[in-house]
Each structure stands twice: as structure tokens, then as C-alpha cells.
């Protein structure tokens, strides 16, 4: 990892119990991939999950699992795999694409990502963030469960010559 890449925004949350945001209200998203736009300006997003479940809500800067298009980006054994292992030919692909997913997202609209741990995890945590992608750009979001330090982290960068770090807005329930 380059030095400029490691200076990207890092959001960290300590040990948290899984809240209602990741509970039964979101069970339907487990069985369908997050919707990709079919028209309009788009960007590409690579999500690296480090073995965690990653869900998303397109078009909102908050979490509403019943929102049209909400679904799985990187799934697990049960339900949708989302886009796990999918490559769109983005630059600097990781060696292990089985823990990553590449997808298209609507430009100019908020896109919210959430890392959700399951019952098989030795650490229960939840972290969610939102950003607004720009047309024609490539982004990478790393959402990882760090068992050793007992936290979940989210880091977002714009891919390119400088790996420009991006601000991420903390996402809470739309309620």
C-alpha cells in the first residue's frame, strides 16, 4: 500500500452491539444484490470486505433497508453473494478478489455502505457511511472487521494517480 493511499479517511468505531439497523429490519437485503443504475451518469466502486458482510442503500445518505434497490454488495454463505469476486476492470485490483466486489453506482446521488457482522463473528460491530460519487470516477471502499483491535473500520479513496481520500458521512437510520 502506498503512503498516499494509507492517508485516506479512516472511520473507526469500537465494540458495538448490532443495533436495529442491522437486525431483522434488513433481512430482505440478504437475499438480493444491491441494484445498479441502468441509465444516467455513473461511477465505479470497488468494495473490499475482508470477510465481512457488506450491504448498501443507493440514493440515500441514511439506512433504510426497505428502500428500492437496497441489497447486498458482498454476501456470505446464506442468501445473495452480491457482487463478490466481480471485476469491472478497475485499476489496482487486489490479489484476492474473493473478498472484493466491483459495481456501478449512480453519480450525483448518495450511496450508503454498511458492514454488518453475523453471529459467527467473534466481534459484533456495525459501521456505515455515505458518500456522493462523481460521474466517471473510480472509488474504493475498504470496510473491515479488526478482531485484534475490536473495531470495524471504513476507508474511502478515489482511485487514480494520488488516491485522493474522500470524506464519508456517518450513516444512521433514516427514522
ABEGO torsion letter per residue (X at the ends): XBAAAAABBBBBBBBBBBBAAABAAAAAAAABBBBBBABEBBBBBBBBAGGBBBBBBBGBABBBAABBGBBBABBBABEBAEABGBBAGBBGBBABAAABBBBBBBBGBBBBBBBBBBAABABBBBBBBBBBBBBGBBBBBBBBBBAAAGBBBBBBBBBEAAGBBBBBBBBBBAX
